[in-house]
Amino acid sequence: MENNQSNITEETKHNDNSETIHEQSQQKEKTFSQEEVSQMIKDRLARERRKSDERIRNAIKEAKKLAKMKPVQCLMSPVFKF
C-alpha cells in the first residue's frame, strides 16, 4: 500500500514538472505584432520579386541570343537539350 502511495506521489510530481516545463516553453514563444508580420511578408515578396525579375531577364537574354542564331545552331543550344 505504501509503495502504491509512493508511486502516485512520484507520478504527481512528474506531471507537475511536465506542466511547468510546458508552461515555460509556451511563455518563451515569440509573438509578432501585425506590423512585424506585415513587414516580414513585404520583405519576402520583395525577395521573390527580385528572383523572378532575374529569371525573366535571363530568359529574355537567352531568347535574344537564340534569335540571332541560325536554326541549326538553335537546335544545338543547351536550351533544347533533353
Secondary structure, DSSP 8 states (H G I E B T S, - for coil): -HHHHHHHHHHHHHHHHHHHHHHHHHHH-----HHHHHHHHHHHHHHHHHHHHHHHHHHHHHHHHHHHS-HHHHHHSGGG--
